[in-house]
Amino acid sequence: ARGAGLPATALVTDMNQVLGRSAGNALELRDAIDFLTEPATRDPRMLTLTLALGAELLVTGGLQSGPEPARAALQQALDSGAATERFARMVSLLGGPVDVLHDAGLPAAPVQVAVPAPRRGRLLACDVRALGLVVVALGGGRTRPGDRVDPRVGLSQLLPLGRAVNAGDTLCVVHAGSDAAAAAAAAGVQDRKSVV
């Protein structure tokens, strides 16, 4: 960016767990819509990161004088519904559903399976890259250019680190195209969560 004469900043953020509650195309879009339309259920980590990144953009673009007024303006846009309205307009102008907030037309996977905690304990670690590869194996990402992406598949209801669980509690829900794919993904998730 500097070489091109553009101002740039970088934020170091926590990537030790999934941001939000889902991983997968349609599932993450559902999370984004819920983030805009259901303030009481907003993931606190996602809100913090959204405000921090947005504040950097506003300050860098000269639209705000500093990070604090920028965050306040962004919070006001979220609270007033202005951000939600702008999102809906953008989706519509890009050829998406006119009423995306009420009927996003998101595809759903035919198989949804809860992944149980193998034992009682606390979630202490999460291999986020490995969970991403589970989603790719479900068809939610590409391993080669030109691979077809299945927007229906992924993981939802992912628990945050620090959460206490009992044996059998749901660690997450796998969304898959087949029973076999769901079983493989569930095994992959149980491998990649540390319940101690």
C-alpha positions as CSV (number, residue, x, y, z in Angstrom):
1,A,0.0,0.0,0.0
2,R,2.8,2.4,0.9
3,G,4.5,1.7,-2.5
4,A,1.3,2.6,-4.2
5,G,0.9,5.8,-2.1
6,L,-2.1,4.5,-0.2
7,P,-2.6,4.8,3.6
8,A,-3.0,1.5,5.3
9,T,-3.2,0.1,8.8
10,A,-3.3,-3.4,10.1
11,L,-5.0,-4.8,13.2
12,V,-3.7,-7.9,15.0
13,T,-6.8,-9.8,16.0
14,D,-7.5,-13.1,17.9
15,M,-7.9,-16.0,15.5
16,N,-7.9,-18.7,18.2
17,Q,-11.6,-19.4,17.7
18,V,-14.2,-18.9,15.1
19,L,-15.5,-15.4,14.9
20,G,-19.3,-15.5,15.4
21,R,-21.2,-18.8,15.6
22,S,-20.8,-20.3,12.2
23,A,-18.5,-21.4,9.4
24,G,-19.8,-21.8,5.9
25,N,-21.2,-19.6,3.2
26,A,-25.0,-19.4,3.8
27,L,-24.5,-19.9,7.5
28,E,-22.2,-17.0,7.8
29,L,-24.5,-14.8,5.8
30,R,-27.4,-15.8,8.2
31,D,-25.1,-14.7,11.1
32,A,-24.4,-11.4,9.3
33,I,-28.1,-10.7,8.9
34,D,-28.8,-11.7,12.5
35,F,-26.0,-9.4,13.6
36,L,-27.7,-6.5,11.9
37,T,-31.3,-7.3,12.8
38,E,-31.0,-8.9,16.3
39,P,-28.9,-6.6,18.5
40,A,-29.6,-8.6,21.7
41,T,-27.9,-11.7,20.2
42,R,-24.8,-10.1,18.7
43,D,-21.6,-11.9,19.3
44,P,-19.5,-9.6,21.4
45,R,-16.3,-10.5,19.7
46,M,-17.8,-9.9,16.3
47,L,-19.2,-6.5,17.5
48,T,-15.8,-5.5,18.8
49,L,-14.0,-6.4,15.6
50,T,-16.6,-4.8,13.4
51,L,-16.3,-1.5,15.3
52,A,-12.5,-1.6,15.3
53,L,-12.2,-2.4,11.6
54,G,-14.9,0.1,10.6
55,A,-13.3,2.8,12.8
56,E,-10.0,2.3,11.0
57,L,-11.8,2.7,7.6
58,L,-13.6,5.9,8.7
59,V,-10.4,7.5,10.1
60,T,-8.2,6.4,7.2
61,G,-10.8,7.7,4.7
62,G,-11.0,11.1,6.5
63,L,-14.6,10.7,7.5
64,Q,-14.0,10.7,11.2
65,S,-11.3,12.5,13.3
66,G,-10.3,9.6,15.5
67,P,-11.1,6.0,16.6
68,E,-13.5,6.9,19.4
69,P,-15.9,9.2,17.4
70,A,-15.7,6.6,14.6
71,R,-16.8,3.8,16.8
72,A,-19.6,5.9,18.2
73,A,-20.8,6.7,14.7
74,L,-20.7,3.0,13.8
75,Q,-22.6,2.0,16.9
76,Q,-25.2,4.7,16.1
77,A,-25.6,3.3,12.6
78,L,-26.1,-0.2,14.0
79,D,-28.5,0.9,16.7
80,S,-30.6,3.1,14.5
81,G,-31.0,0.5,11.8
82,A,-29.1,2.6,9.2
83,A,-26.5,-0.1,8.7
84,T,-29.2,-2.7,8.3
85,E,-31.0,-0.6,5.7
86,R,-27.8,0.1,3.8
87,F,-27.0,-3.6,3.7
88,A,-30.4,-4.5,2.4
89,R,-30.1,-1.9,-0.4
90,M,-26.6,-3.1,-1.4
91,V,-27.9,-6.7,-1.6
92,S,-30.8,-5.6,-3.8
93,L,-28.7,-3.5,-6.1
94,L,-26.3,-6.4,-6.6
95,G,-29.1,-8.6,-7.8
96,G,-29.9,-10.3,-4.5
97,P,-33.3,-10.6,-2.8
98,V,-35.2,-7.3,-2.5
99,D,-36.3,-8.3,1.0
100,V,-33.1,-10.0,2.1
101,L,-33.8,-9.2,5.8
102,H,-37.0,-11.2,5.9
103,D,-36.5,-13.7,3.1
104,A,-32.8,-14.1,2.3
105,G,-33.5,-17.3,0.2
106,L,-30.5,-19.0,1.8
107,P,-30.1,-22.6,0.8
108,A,-30.3,-25.2,3.6
109,A,-28.3,-28.5,3.8
110,P,-30.4,-31.6,3.7
111,V,-28.5,-33.2,6.6
112,Q,-28.0,-31.4,9.9
113,V,-26.3,-33.3,12.8
114,A,-25.4,-32.2,16.3
115,V,-21.8,-33.0,17.3
116,P,-21.8,-34.1,20.9
117,A,-19.0,-33.3,23.4
118,P,-17.2,-36.6,24.1
119,R,-17.0,-35.9,27.8
120,R,-17.6,-33.3,30.5
121,G,-15.2,-30.4,30.7
122,R,-14.4,-27.0,29.3
123,L,-13.5,-25.9,25.8
124,L,-9.9,-24.7,26.1
125,A,-8.7,-24.6,22.6
126,C,-9.9,-24.7,19.0
127,D,-8.0,-25.5,15.8
128,V,-9.7,-22.9,13.6
129,R,-7.7,-23.9,10.5
130,A,-8.7,-27.5,11.0
131,L,-12.4,-26.5,11.3
132,G,-12.1,-24.5,8.1
133,L,-10.7,-27.7,6.4
134,V,-13.7,-29.6,7.7
135,V,-16.0,-27.1,6.0
136,V,-13.9,-27.4,2.8
137,A,-14.2,-31.2,3.0
138,L,-18.0,-30.8,3.2
139,G,-17.8,-28.8,-0.1
140,G,-17.9,-25.4,1.4
141,G,-14.6,-24.3,-0.1
142,R,-12.3,-25.0,-3.0
143,T,-9.2,-27.2,-3.0
144,R,-8.5,-26.4,-6.7
145,P,-9.5,-23.5,-8.9
146,G,-12.8,-24.2,-10.5
147,D,-14.1,-26.6,-7.8
148,R,-17.8,-26.2,-7.1
149,V,-18.7,-24.6,-3.8
150,D,-21.8,-25.8,-1.9
151,P,-23.2,-22.8,-0.1
152,R,-25.5,-24.9,2.1
153,V,-22.8,-26.7,4.1
154,G,-20.8,-25.8,7.2
155,L,-20.9,-25.6,10.9
156,S,-23.3,-23.6,13.1
157,Q,-23.9,-23.0,16.8
158,L,-20.2,-23.3,17.5
159,L,-19.5,-22.8,21.2
160,P,-17.0,-20.2,22.4
161,L,-13.8,-21.0,24.2
162,G,-14.2,-21.2,28.0
163,R,-17.7,-22.8,27.8
164,A,-18.3,-25.6,30.2
165,V,-19.9,-28.7,28.6
166,N,-21.3,-32.0,29.8
167,A,-20.8,-35.2,27.8
168,G,-23.4,-35.2,25.0
169,D,-23.8,-31.4,24.9
170,T,-23.8,-30.0,21.4
171,L,-20.4,-28.6,20.4
172,C,-21.8,-27.4,17.0
173,V,-24.2,-28.5,14.3
174,V,-22.8,-30.0,11.0
175,H,-24.7,-29.0,7.8
176,A,-23.9,-31.5,5.1
177,G,-25.1,-32.8,1.8
178,S,-25.1,-36.5,2.9
179,D,-25.1,-38.6,6.0
180,A,-21.6,-39.9,5.2
181,A,-20.3,-36.3,4.8
182,A,-21.9,-35.3,8.1
183,A,-20.4,-38.2,10.0
184,A,-16.9,-37.4,8.6
185,A,-17.3,-33.8,9.5
186,A,-18.6,-34.6,13.0
187,A,-15.5,-36.8,13.6
188,G,-13.3,-34.0,12.4
189,V,-14.9,-31.5,14.7
190,Q,-14.5,-33.8,17.7
191,D,-10.8,-34.2,16.8
192,R,-10.2,-30.4,16.7
193,K,-11.9,-29.2,19.9
194,S,-10.1,-29.6,23.1
195,V,-12.5,-30.6,25.9
196,V,-10.6,-31.0,29.1
